[in-house]
Amino acid sequence: MDYGYIRIAAAVPDVKVADCKYNTGRIIYLANEAVKNGVQIIVFPELSITSYTCGDLFHQQLLLENAEEQLNELLALTANTDIMIIVGMPVKADNQLFNCAVVLQRGKILAAIPKTHIPNHSEFYEKRWFAPSANAVSDTVALCNQPVPFGTNILIKDRHLCFGIEICEDLWVPIPPSSFHCLHGANIIFNLSASNEVIGKSEYRKALVKQQSARCMSGYVYVSAGGGESTTDVVFAGHTLIAENGSMISESDRFEQQEQLIISEIDISRLMADRQRSTSFMELAKHHSCLHKDYRIIGCKLSCIDMDIFRRNIDPHPFVPQVHAERDQRCEEIFSIQVGGLAKRVNHTSFKRAVIGISGGLDSTLALLVTAKTFDKLDIPRKNILGITMPGFGTTGRTYHNALALMRSLGVTIREIDIKDACMQHFEDIGHDPALHNITYENTQARERTQILMDIANKESGMVIGTGDLSELALGWATYNGDHMSMYAVNAGIPKTLVRFLVQWVSENLVNENAKGTLADILDTPVSPELLPANNKDEIDQKTEDIVGPYELHDFFLYYMVRFGFCPRKILFLAQHAFKDKYSAEVMVKWLDVFYKRFFTQQFKRSCLPDGPKVGSINLSPRGDWRMPSDASCRLWTDEIKSLMGNR
């Protein structure tokens, strides 16, 4: 099973200027290496058979004839393998010479794609040798005694894969040909290029590739000429890039002396999921006549991909920024979104007081930090933040003292209200035996705390700030009309893995030394609702992740299920690669089953959520990002998970 992936390679061969035989030998060598690695499609740089820097030698008939002879050598290679090869070479047609990409597979030339935009830069005056594609008259060309489809309106297709090709300069114009290719079905674009290096150009090139893959919601494979090209006036560095919908998934080193072969998988199913969600993606096609040219679809059949070899890096924490240089910027942006949302709500309601239940856990800590920053921004004294700690039957000394220390360090107003007597009275009122530590015992405490917060907010003309996070909403790990409810939920868009990361960032950047020590201990405290009594050492005995499973797994499942609509089978495949050194397959299947059952059965809690800010691509607000019937059946998903269990 390929899970919707296509394995591609981008290769930079060593070349000698105008030595077609040598160049083809290096192309064949790298293609064979790609075959050994299970590659389905390999692409080489612009004019790679002749080399790009031949200059006026492109008008030498011997060079052109030898290029076609060497193309025959490549055809012989493909006759004995399943790999598809895309190479660059000059092609004669209609009394002109075209700079083309030629697609080969199984001894057949599938297409020849001419370059659309011919540069007239001082260092690359290609118009001296090559005609633009618009000058072509014919739609076929003879190559190696084969009639070959010729033109820019060609896409190559096999099942879910559909790819188009553009060449170098085509990417640098206001509307690249790849934009049209993608509107006609292409989900991967290959760019054969020969882009020289000058100061700052590599970053600009990289930005172009990322942005075009994002605009087209496509894979984009860019490979540029490298070692061996003439350095008479310019230098080529062999810059090779593989992007997927705005994310760079692989990049070569520049200025390498050795040949380069980078290999990765592109997730076609992920790209198509994004396109289906974006209803504006195809809007252009309806209104612009320039898009209505006839495209030719050339069929092909790719070899099966061996998924035992998987080269993509799967991030185990997709909600958490991984690139260190971006972490501060990303955290500051997320925190600012939370602060901005709460500031607007405070201004709109004219309430100058906030009420927050402080447990000494991560979620209430983040909510308090956001509220403190918001009040600073609005020039409202922090004393107007009422931090309420409400010890119950499961509160430990550690969390209790951390709650108090945190509030003191932030300078908010502290109130302590012990809920045990009130809960005992409630047990008596409803006839519940307090020795029975069941769901009634737990939820009584959660609802008592929410009642206290709401009533204090009424009394003080303030608003209750919600503390629950996105992961808890996904699992329904909240007491209905208890901690489930608030007047504004600042953490509603923050998954648990990101909550921890944000608290760590705030500790390092925004608080004093006293608060840092407290935050460090809060970060080290096990996640728990603390609704059941502690053990005889006054330690937390009720640990959330022992009951519902590791939050890092559930956040991973949530990301791929909601963001891309992946099926359980594919999510498990990705999880096995992301967590291969931490969890067994059996453990992951167990918690995947728990995730789906809880996600479906707990939708009724999400259907009536309070307002709260969205911060990322995933949110579960019933008013916007996630609209799901509360009584939807999860049978399709759990049946697939059962089949996964049966295969273990």
WONOR-V932373 format. One record per residue. RES is the residue in one small letter. PHI is phi in degrees with one decimal (* if undefined). PSI is psi in degrees with one decimal (none if undefined). Layout:
BEGIN
RES;PHI;PSI
RES;PHI;PSI
END
This chain:
BEGIN
m;*;130.9
d;-93.4;-8.8
y;56.4;22.2
g;86.0;12.4
y;-96.8;148.1
i;-120.9;129.2
r;-95.3;120.3
i;-122.8;160.3
a;-134.7;144.6
a;-119.4;126.9
a;-123.8;138.3
v;-117.5;100.5
p;-82.3;156.8
d;-71.3;137.9
v;-132.0;159.6
k;-119.6;135.3
v;-62.1;121.2
a;72.2;10.2
d;-102.4;83.4
c;-62.9;-36.8
k;-66.2;-45.9
y;-62.1;-46.8
n;-61.0;-42.2
t;-66.7;-34.5
g;-61.1;-40.8
r;-70.5;-36.2
i;-62.6;-44.0
i;-63.6;-40.8
y;-60.6;-48.2
l;-68.0;-34.6
a;-64.3;-39.9
n;-64.9;-38.1
e;-62.6;-39.0
a;-65.6;-38.6
v;-60.0;-42.5
k;-61.2;-26.1
n;-98.9;14.7
g;70.3;24.8
v;-72.7;140.1
q;-95.2;-36.1
i;-136.2;132.6
i;-124.8;139.5
v;-124.9;142.4
f;-117.1;167.6
p;-68.4;172.2
e;-58.7;132.4
l;51.8;38.8
s;-69.3;-24.7
i;-70.8;-41.3
t;-92.6;-24.6
s;87.9;155.7
y;-82.0;-27.9
t;-98.4;38.2
c;-75.3;-20.9
g;61.8;-134.0
d;-69.0;-7.4
l;-65.4;-18.1
f;-63.1;-16.7
h;-91.3;2.7
q;-86.3;121.0
q;-64.2;-32.6
l;-61.7;-40.4
l;-62.8;-44.0
l;-67.2;-40.0
e;-66.8;-39.6
n;-69.6;-33.5
a;-60.4;-41.9
e;-69.9;-36.4
e;-61.2;-41.2
q;-71.3;-28.0
l;-61.0;-35.2
n;-61.6;-36.4
e;-64.0;-40.0
l;-65.8;-38.4
l;-60.1;-39.7
a;-61.5;-38.7
l;-62.3;-46.6
t;-67.8;-23.0
a;-63.6;-25.5
n;-106.6;5.1
t;-137.0;168.5
d;-95.6;-6.5
i;-67.1;144.2
m;-98.6;132.9
i;-117.4;134.6
i;-120.1;115.4
v;-124.5;162.9
g;-107.4;139.7
m;-163.5;158.6
p;-77.2;139.0
v;-129.7;130.2
k;-86.3;133.8
a;-162.1;140.5
d;52.5;42.9
n;62.0;25.6
q;-137.8;169.8
l;-116.8;131.0
f;-119.1;141.6
n;-85.1;110.9
c;-124.4;155.0
a;-101.7;131.6
v;-117.7;130.2
v;-106.8;124.9
l;-123.3;143.0
q;-161.4;135.5
r;49.0;47.0
g;75.9;9.3
k;-125.6;142.8
i;-90.4;114.2
l;-79.5;-35.2
a;-167.7;157.5
a;-126.3;119.2
i;-109.4;113.8
p;-79.9;153.7
k;-69.2;135.5
t;-83.7;-49.2
h;-109.2;116.1
i;-98.2;120.5
p;-73.3;153.2
n;-126.2;36.3
h;-65.5;160.1
s;-61.1;-35.8
e;-88.0;-19.0
f;-133.3;79.7
y;-90.9;71.8
e;-63.4;-24.3
k;-62.3;-14.7
r;-66.3;-27.2
w;-120.3;-34.0
f;-117.9;147.0
a;-94.5;149.2
p;-73.4;158.2
s;-58.9;-28.5
a;-63.1;-20.1
n;-80.8;-10.3
a;-67.9;142.7
v;-105.3;-42.7
s;-83.7;155.1
d;-110.1;6.4
t;-137.6;158.6
v;-143.1;149.7
a;-91.9;122.5
l;-137.2;128.1
c;51.9;40.8
n;63.3;25.6
q;-122.2;138.6
p;-76.6;123.6
v;-120.6;128.8
p;-54.9;134.4
f;-134.8;129.9
g;146.5;172.8
t;-91.8;-9.7
n;-95.0;45.3
i;-122.7;132.1
l;-124.0;145.0
i;-106.5;131.0
k;-136.4;139.5
d;-149.0;114.9
r;50.2;-118.0
h;-83.6;-11.1
l;-86.7;136.0
c;-145.8;119.3
f;-125.6;152.7
g;-124.7;170.5
i;-133.1;138.5
e;-135.1;165.5
i;-126.4;119.6
c;40.8;-98.8
e;-54.7;-25.6
d;-55.9;-30.8
l;-74.9;-22.4
w;-93.2;4.3
v;-96.3;165.8
p;-56.0;-42.7
i;-126.3;96.9
p;-64.7;152.1
p;-54.3;-30.4
s;-61.9;-27.0
s;-61.4;-43.4
f;-70.6;-39.6
h;-55.8;-44.7
c;-70.7;-34.6
l;-68.7;-17.5
h;-101.6;11.6
g;120.8;-12.7
a;-66.6;135.5
n;-116.5;-4.6
i;-134.4;138.3
i;-116.9;131.5
f;-105.6;133.0
n;-123.3;113.6
l;-90.6;120.9
s;-134.8;162.1
a;-140.6;86.8
s;-110.2;120.3
n;-77.1;168.4
e;-104.8;128.2
v;-136.2;168.8
i;-57.0;126.2
g;83.9;-9.8
k;-70.5;-33.7
s;-63.8;-40.3
e;-68.5;-38.3
y;-64.9;-43.0
r;-60.2;-45.5
k;-61.8;-41.3
a;-64.1;-39.5
l;-60.5;-45.5
v;-63.8;-46.4
k;-62.3;-44.8
q;-68.2;-39.1
q;-67.7;-38.3
s;-65.2;-32.6
a;-73.0;-46.7
r;-61.7;-38.3
c;-90.1;-3.8
m;46.7;56.3
s;-137.9;170.3
g;-83.7;146.7
y;-137.1;119.8
v;-114.5;114.6
y;-117.8;128.3
v;-136.0;126.1
s;-115.3;153.1
a;-60.5;150.6
g;-137.5;-128.1
g;-56.1;139.3
g;101.2;-24.0
e;-65.4;153.0
s;-60.5;138.1
t;-110.9;27.6
t;-54.5;-44.5
d;-129.5;-21.7
v;-138.6;167.6
v;-125.3;137.7
f;-110.0;142.1
a;-115.6;1.0
g;65.5;43.5
h;-77.3;119.6
t;-124.4;132.1
l;-135.3;139.1
i;-127.9;116.1
a;-119.7;156.8
e;-141.3;108.7
n;46.6;52.9
g;89.5;-6.6
s;-110.3;134.2
m;-84.8;115.6
i;-100.7;-14.8
s;-161.3;143.6
e;-150.2;137.9
s;-84.6;163.2
d;-78.9;143.6
r;-89.1;160.7
f;61.8;28.9
e;-76.6;143.3
q;-82.5;-22.5
q;-92.5;160.8
e;-63.5;154.4
q;-125.9;143.5
l;-141.7;107.5
i;-107.4;138.2
i;-128.1;136.5
s;-157.4;171.6
e;-106.8;139.9
i;-107.7;132.6
d;-90.9;95.9
i;-65.7;-40.4
s;-64.5;-34.5
r;-65.7;-42.7
l;-63.5;-42.8
m;-69.1;-32.5
a;-63.5;-41.0
d;-64.6;-41.8
r;-65.3;-40.2
q;-63.8;-33.8
r;-75.8;-27.0
s;-91.7;93.8
t;-68.2;-14.6
s;-85.9;-8.0
f;-58.3;-41.7
m;-98.3;6.6
e;-59.4;-39.3
l;-60.1;-35.6
a;-63.2;-26.6
k;-80.6;-23.8
h;-111.9;-7.4
h;-121.1;115.1
s;-64.4;-23.9
c;-64.9;-16.0
l;-86.5;-10.4
h;-90.8;30.6
k;-81.2;152.5
d;-76.3;124.9
y;-96.4;144.5
r;-102.4;128.2
i;-101.9;117.5
i;-99.8;119.2
g;-76.6;148.6
c;-148.5;171.0
k;-134.4;112.4
l;-82.9;154.7
s;-69.0;159.7
c;-71.5;144.4
i;-92.0;137.8
d;-88.8;104.7
m;-80.4;-3.2
d;-69.0;-22.8
i;-102.3;112.1
f;-135.8;116.4
r;-99.2;-12.8
r;-72.3;142.3
n;-84.4;120.9
i;-103.2;115.4
d;-71.3;122.6
p;-70.1;-17.0
h;-126.4;75.2
p;-65.5;-18.2
f;-85.8;-13.3
v;-102.2;129.0
p;-61.2;130.2
q;-99.5;-30.4
v;-77.6;117.6
h;-57.4;-38.9
a;-64.1;-24.3
e;-94.5;-8.6
r;-63.3;-49.1
d;-60.3;-44.0
q;-63.7;-43.1
r;-66.6;-43.9
c;-65.1;-41.5
e;-61.3;-38.6
e;-67.3;-44.7
i;-62.1;-47.9
f;-61.5;-38.5
s;-66.9;-34.9
i;-64.0;-45.2
q;-60.7;-46.8
v;-63.8;-42.5
g;-62.6;-40.1
g;-64.2;-45.7
l;-68.2;-38.2
a;-60.4;-43.5
k;-60.9;-42.2
r;-67.2;-39.4
v;-63.9;-45.0
n;-63.8;-39.7
h;-67.8;-40.3
t;-85.5;-15.4
s;65.1;9.9
f;-72.0;135.8
k;-112.4;11.9
r;-130.4;145.4
a;-122.6;143.4
v;-119.9;123.6
i;-134.6;133.4
g;-81.4;120.2
i;-108.0;115.7
s;-101.7;-15.7
g;89.3;8.2
g;-101.2;176.6
l;-64.8;-46.5
d;-64.2;-48.5
s;-67.5;-29.6
t;-63.4;-48.3
l;-62.1;-43.1
a;-60.4;-40.1
l;-68.0;-41.1
l;-63.0;-41.4
v;-62.8;-44.2
t;-65.6;-42.4
a;-60.5;-43.8
k;-65.5;-37.4
t;-63.5;-46.1
f;-64.6;-35.8
d;-61.4;-43.7
k;-63.1;-35.5
l;-93.8;5.8
d;57.0;40.7
i;-105.6;131.5
p;-59.1;140.5
r;-64.0;-19.5
k;-63.0;-18.0
n;-78.7;-3.8
i;-91.2;118.9
l;-97.9;104.1
g;-89.8;117.5
i;-108.4;115.8
t;-100.1;132.7
m;-129.7;80.9
p;-57.8;138.3
g;-129.9;-160.2
f;-68.2;-23.4
g;-109.3;2.3
t;-67.3;128.9
t;-98.1;160.6
g;-59.5;-33.9
r;-63.3;-52.4
t;-69.8;-36.3
y;-60.8;-49.9
h;-69.5;-33.5
n;-65.2;-40.1
a;-60.2;-46.9
l;-65.4;-44.0
a;-63.7;-39.8
l;-64.0;-45.7
m;-64.4;-40.2
r;-62.7;-43.7
s;-66.6;-26.9
l;-92.3;-8.2
g;73.9;31.4
v;-96.7;166.3
t;-76.2;130.3
i;-105.9;132.1
r;-131.8;140.3
e;-119.7;125.3
i;-131.5;109.7
d;-75.7;127.2
i;-97.6;-1.2
k;-62.3;-46.9
d;-64.0;-41.5
a;-62.5;-39.4
c;-68.4;-39.4
m;-62.1;-40.0
q;-63.3;-40.0
h;-67.0;-40.2
f;-57.7;-42.6
e;-65.1;-40.8
d;-62.9;-37.9
i;-99.1;0.3
g;75.2;37.6
h;-104.0;134.6
d;-78.1;114.4
p;-65.3;-12.2
a;-77.2;-14.8
l;-90.4;103.4
h;-90.1;66.7
n;-105.2;-163.7
i;-64.3;-32.5
t;-63.7;-43.7
y;-58.8;-42.7
e;-73.1;-49.2
n;-71.4;-25.6
t;-57.5;-42.0
q;-67.9;-42.2
a;-63.3;-41.8
r;-74.2;-32.8
e;-62.6;-41.9
r;-64.8;-42.7
t;-65.2;-39.1
q;-60.7;-43.6
i;-61.6;-46.2
l;-62.3;-44.6
m;-64.4;-42.7
d;-69.9;-37.5
i;-65.1;-39.1
a;-60.5;-41.4
n;-63.0;-44.1
k;-65.8;-37.6
e;-99.1;6.0
s;54.3;49.7
g;-125.7;-175.7
m;-124.7;144.6
v;-82.1;124.3
i;-92.5;120.1
g;-72.5;149.9
t;-115.7;-16.4
g;-63.1;147.4
d;-109.2;176.6
l;-63.4;-38.5
s;-64.7;-41.2
e;-65.4;-36.8
l;-66.3;-38.6
a;-63.2;-40.4
l;-89.8;-7.6
g;67.7;26.2
w;-84.4;68.8
a;-159.0;149.4
t;-82.5;121.6
y;-57.4;126.4
n;62.2;22.4
g;-115.4;-118.0
d;-65.9;-8.3
h;-65.0;-22.6
m;-115.9;145.8
s;-164.0;-176.6
m;-99.1;-19.5
y;-160.9;124.9
a;-104.8;94.4
v;-70.0;-21.4
n;-98.9;7.3
a;-60.7;-25.8
g;-101.8;9.5
i;-110.4;113.8
p;-71.6;160.8
k;-57.6;-41.0
t;-62.9;-32.6
l;-80.6;-31.1
v;-55.7;-50.2
r;-58.8;-43.0
f;-65.6;-41.1
l;-66.9;-41.5
v;-61.5;-40.4
q;-61.8;-42.7
w;-64.5;-44.5
v;-60.8;-41.6
s;-58.6;-37.1
e;-82.9;-18.7
n;-126.2;-25.6
l;-123.9;-0.6
v;-126.9;166.4
n;-79.9;177.0
e;-64.4;-36.5
n;-61.8;-44.8
a;-67.3;-34.9
k;-58.6;-43.5
g;-63.7;-41.1
t;-66.1;-44.0
l;-62.5;-35.8
a;-60.9;-41.5
d;-72.7;-35.7
i;-62.5;-42.0
l;-63.1;-26.7
d;-91.8;-2.3
t;-86.1;134.3
p;-58.7;143.5
v;-70.4;127.1
s;-158.9;144.2
p;-78.0;-13.3
e;50.3;52.1
l;-105.9;-11.5
l;-111.0;150.5
p;-56.8;146.7
a;-70.6;169.4
n;-77.9;-178.6
n;-71.0;-4.2
k;-103.0;12.1
d;59.1;38.6
e;-111.3;152.9
i;-60.7;124.2
d;-104.1;-23.9
q;-100.0;96.2
k;-103.5;121.1
t;-54.7;-44.8
e;-71.3;-18.1
d;-73.4;-25.1
i;-91.8;-51.9
v;-102.2;-12.4
g;110.1;166.4
p;-63.5;131.1
y;-65.0;-30.1
e;-65.3;-32.9
l;-70.2;-47.2
h;-63.8;-37.1
d;-65.9;-37.6
f;-63.4;-47.7
f;-60.3;-44.9
l;-59.6;-44.8
y;-58.9;-50.6
y;-79.4;-25.8
m;-74.2;-47.4
v;-83.4;-43.4
r;-68.6;-39.3
f;-122.2;-6.7
g;70.0;24.9
f;-66.3;149.9
c;-79.9;160.7
p;-54.5;-36.5
r;-61.1;-44.9
k;-72.4;-37.9
i;-61.0;-42.2
l;-63.9;-41.4
f;-57.6;-45.8
l;-67.1;-40.6
a;-63.3;-36.4
q;-63.2;-32.6
h;-80.0;-36.6
a;-72.7;-36.3
f;-118.1;27.1
k;-60.6;-26.1
d;-97.9;6.4
k;-124.2;-41.0
y;-127.7;145.8
s;-78.5;162.8
a;-60.6;-38.3
e;-63.2;-42.1
v;-64.9;-42.2
m;-66.5;-39.1
v;-65.0;-39.9
k;-57.9;-50.1
w;-76.4;-25.1
l;-64.3;-40.5
d;-62.5;-44.4
v;-61.0;-43.0
f;-58.7;-51.1
y;-65.4;-41.8
k;-64.0;-44.1
r;-69.6;-39.5
f;-59.8;-42.5
f;-75.4;-46.8
t;-72.7;-21.0
q;-100.2;12.9
q;-59.9;-30.8
f;-59.2;-28.2
k;-73.1;-33.1
r;-78.4;-20.3
s;-69.5;-14.5
c;-133.1;44.3
l;-74.9;148.9
p;-70.2;166.7
d;-63.9;153.2
g;-174.3;153.3
p;-78.5;138.6
k;-82.2;135.5
v;-120.0;-20.0
g;-135.3;-165.4
s;-75.0;-12.9
i;-119.9;130.8
n;-149.6;154.1
l;-116.2;21.6
s;-62.6;132.8
p;-72.6;-8.9
r;-93.1;-9.2
g;-143.0;-78.7
d;-80.2;-27.3
w;-136.2;109.5
r;-120.5;107.5
m;-139.6;136.8
p;-62.0;139.6
s;-68.4;-19.5
d;-111.9;26.8
a;-68.6;144.9
s;-84.4;139.5
c;-101.3;14.1
r;-58.4;-43.9
l;-56.2;-42.5
w;-75.1;-43.4
t;-71.0;-29.6
d;-64.8;-40.4
e;-66.0;-38.4
i;-64.9;-37.7
k;-60.1;-39.3
s;-66.6;-32.5
l;-68.9;-37.8
m;-64.5;-38.0
g;-68.1;-22.6
n;-88.0;0.5
r;-90.3;none
END
